[in-house]
Amino acid sequence: MSAAGLLRRNHPRINQADLVMVVVAGQIAHPIGRTNLYRIGHDGVPRVLPATGGIVLNQRIGDRCVGLAGDHIEPGVTLHNNQREVVGPRNGPNQALLTYACVGNRAEVIGGPCRGQQGLVTGKHGGINHILVDFPPEVLGRLQIGDRVQIRSCGLGLSLLDHPEIKVFNCSPALLKRWGLREQDGALQAPVTHAIPAAIMGSGLGKNTVWGGDYDIQLFDDSIRERYRLGSLRFGDMVAIIHGDTRFGPIYRQGRTTIGVIVHGDSTVSGHGPGVTVLLSGPAQRLRPIYDPQANLAVIFNLRSLPPARNYLPLTARRHADLPRAVAIDRHRKMIAARS
């Protein structure tokens, strides 16, 4: 095979020459506390847990995202642009940061003791409207709340020249080239760690776009969670949402596939769970996920090796699993009786 043929096989052709690179920036965001500190779980239990924002020192890309003593944990660093412009919407600068930055873009600290250190954009978290950035542990420990981080954004307008029916969102050219995408029999194969039924997707439904956010995987059904190995999800995992169509906002549609990346952690709250920032969406016969346990941003960008795979229980499931077996069975029977 010619060199040109090998290049095409290993890297799907994109409209690289048409893309525009724009610098955007934000500040490391402080965690936000609610007036009511308790979050009521889907099991009716109130909990006070760490949540979004700040610098998470001991969780980063490649680590588990299920069963942590936290709610919507954002690994690494979260960015928000707090500036205001004279004209335009009040949240205009942060909306631009949220939209322009793409997974796989490089980030650079431009203020504070870590000035000049490099990081990687790993996702977007809607609702709280944060950009997530991974830095090495030695950098995380020296960063400060409020430090400015600048991103060379590139990815808006990206398209696959030989697969126009597959739409690209929130994805940098660097990620597409390193991911391991393969063309075979007219379809694009994308390595993923998990396949997820669109029927269990929750928070984020109802949006009219997937630019600038994510939508969540609900983990509340024990049998579905076990069947699809969802307790082993990690931050940075590439995952396929089967029968998920996200071209104009996330919906359920048979014959469609969406592929995205896990960006934030689990939640006890109804409708919520690990968040997925969308990267690709297309017809199932044209966009085909293939299983690869190493399909994680940590490996794709050589950030670190993955810890050994383990299956974790969400906090709400763990409460029942920790009960003695006889007590758990009795409680389950009483619950069924109460419903009948």
N, C-alpha and C positions, 0 to 999 in steps of 0.2 A: 504494500500500500504506500502511496506517495506521502510525503511529509504533510502536504495540505490535507490529504484524506485523514491522516492520524489526528491532526489538529481538530478537524471538524468532529471526529468521533469522540474526542476527549472533552471538547469544549463546544457546546451548542453556539451557533453564530448569533450574535446580538448586535444591536445598532450602536456599538461603542462610539463611533465617530460623531453621532448625533447628540450624545449625552452632555449635559452641562454640569460642571462641578461648582457648587456654591458653599461658601463658608457660613456655618450657623454656630451658635454658641448658647450655653446656658450655665447656670450655677448649680453646684451640688445642693440638692434640696434637703431641708430639714424634715424629719418625720412630722406628721400632722396628727394632733390629738383631737378627738371629738369631744363635744360637751358631755355626752354620755359615754363613759369609757368602755362600757360593756357592748360586745357584739353577741347578739342572740343567734345561736347556731340552729341548723335545721332540726336538731333534736330538742330544741327548747331550752338548752343550757346556755346561760350567759358566761362569757369568758373575757378576760382582759389579756391581750396578747400584743406583741410587737407587730407592726403592720408596714405600711408603705413609707418610702422615703428614707433619706439618710445614707449612710455608708455602712453596708452590711459586711462585717469583717470576716466572718467565718462561713459564709455561703457564697459560692460563685459558680460560674458556668461549669457544668460537669457534675455538680453535687445534686443529691436528691432534692425533689421539690414536694414530696408527699410526707406527711406525718411530722413536720416541724412544729415546734411550739410557737407558731406565728400565723398570721393571716395575710394572704397576698404578699408574702415576702418577695422583695425585689433584690436579686443577688447583685453584689458589687456596689456600683454607684448609681444614684438616680439624679437626673438633670431636669431642671425646670428653668425657663427664661422668665425672670421677674420684671423685666423692663417694660415700659409703656411707651407707645408712640404717640406723637401729637395728632396724627390722623389715623383713621382705620379703627378696627375693633379693639377693645381693651386687651383681649388676649392674643392680639395679632402676632407678636414676636414668639410667644410660646407655641402658637398653632403652626407657625412656620418651622420652628425647630422640630416639632412633633411630626410634621409631614415630610420635610426634606430629608432628615436623617434616615438612613437605611441600614438594615442589618448587614454587618460586615464593613461599614465605613470605619475609618481610623479616627480616633479622637486624641486630642493633645491638651494637657493641662497648661493653661496660659497664665496662671497666677498662684501664689502661695509657695510653700516649700517644695512642692513636687513639680514646679514649672518645667516643661519640656518632656515630661513622662508621657508615654503613649499608651492608649487603651483601644478597645474595640467595642463598637455599638452592637449590642446583643438583642435588642428588642424595644418594643413600645408598649406602654401600659395605658390603655384608655380609661377615662373616668377621672383618674388622678392626673392624667396627661403628663407622664414622665417618659424620658428617654433613659434606657438602661445601658450602662457601660461597664465592661469588665477591665480590671487592672490587676497586675500581679499582686500577691499578698503584701510584699514589702512596700508597695506603693499605697495600697489601701490603708495601711497602718499609719501613713504620714499625711494623707489627704485631710482637708478641713472642710467643714460645712461652709458653703459660700464660695469655695474655690471655683474659678471660671474654667470651663472646659470647652474647647473649640473643635468642631467636627467639619471635615471636608466632605460635605454631603454629595453623593452621586448615586443615582438610581431612579429618580423620577423620570418617567418617559421610557424606561428600559423595555425592550420587547425582544422576543425570540423570533428571529427572521424566518426560520424554517417551521415554526409552530405558532402561527398567528392566533390559533384558537385557544392557546394557553396564555392566560393573562398573568402578568408579573406585578407584584405589589411589595413595597417595603424592602426590596432586595437590592443589594449592591452588585455591580459587575464582579467584584472580587469574590463574593460568595458563590455566584453562579459558576465561576471558573474553578473554584476549589472543591465544590460540593461533591463531585463525582457523578454528575448527570451524564446519562448515556442515551444515545439515539439507537433504537432498534425497531425494525419493522414499522417505521412511520410513527412510532410513539417515543415519548421522552420518559426514561426511567429515572426515578429520583430515590436515592437511598434514604430510608427512614428507620427509626427504632420501634415505632408503634403504629398500628392502624386503629383508628377511633371511629365508632359509629356516630354520624352526625346527630342522631336522635338524642344523645346525651349532652350535646353542647348547650350551654346556658347563657350566662350574663354576656352581653354584647349583641345578642339577637335584637333586631329592631333598628339597627343602624342602617344608613343608606350608603355606607362606604366602609372599607376595611383599612383605608389609609389612616394612620395616626392612632392605632389602638390594637385591641386584641379581643378574643372571646374565649369563654371559659369551658373547661371540661368538668362536668359534674361527676363526682366519685361516690355518690351516696348509695348506689345500688351495688351490694356486695358481689352478686353473681357476675354482673357486667364488668366490675372492676377486676375480678379475678380472671375472667375469661380473656380479657384483652391486656392483662399484665400491667394495669395502670398504676399499681402501687410502686412500680419500678421506674416511673418517669423521672427525668432529671432536667434541671435547668439547661437549656441549650439543645435539647433533643429535637431532631427534625421528625415531625409526625404527620401522618396522612389522616384526613377527615373524610371518611367514606360516605358518599352521598351528600357531601357539603359543597354548596355553590356560593362563592363569595365575590362574584364579579361586580355586583351592585349592592353589596351588603350581605351578611351571612344568612343563608336560608338552607332548608333541607330540600334537596332535589336529587332523585335517583338518576344514576348515570353520570354523575359529576364527582370530581375529586378535588379537594383542597389540600395543600401541603403548607405547613407553617412550622414555627419554632416555639418551644416552651419558654416563656419569658418571666413568669412570676409563679409563686408557690400556691399551695392548696389553701382552701378556706373552709370554715365550718358553716358559712352562711348559705342559705337556700339559693340555688341557681349558680353558685360560684364554685371555683376550683382552679387548678393550674391554667394559666392563660396562654393562648396561642396567637402569636402575631402571624398573619397570613403572608405567604411568599408567592405561591403559585396556585392557580385555579383553572381547571379545564375539564373537558370531557374525559370520562374514565378510560375510554379506548385510546386516548392520546396522551394522558398523563398517568403513568403507572408507578406506584410506589414499590420499591424492592427493599426487603429487610436487610438492615446492616446495623449490628449492635454498636458500631462506632460512629454512627451518623449523628454527631453532636458537634456544636460549634467549637468545643474545647479541642477536639481532634482535628476538625476541618482546618482550623487556624493555628494548630500546633501550640495551643496555650498551655496544655497540661495533659497528662494521661488520665483516663477515667478511673475512678475508684471501682472496686469490685461491685458488680450488680447485686442489688438486694431488693426484696419486695417489702414495702412499708405500708402500714395501715394509716389512714387519715385519723385525726384526733377523735372524731365522733365514733368511728368504728372501733378504735382501740378501747374505748370505755367499756364496750360490751365484750371484747375479746379478753380483757383482763379479768372478767368475772369468772368464778369457778364454773365449770361446765354445767353442773346441775342447776345452778342459779340462773345461768344464761338461758338454758332450755326452758326453765319455768317461766322466765320473763317473756321469752319468745311466744310461748303458748298463751300466756295471759294477753299479750298484745294482739294475737290472732283472734282470740275469743272476743276481745273488746271491739274489734272491727266487724265481726259477724253479727 
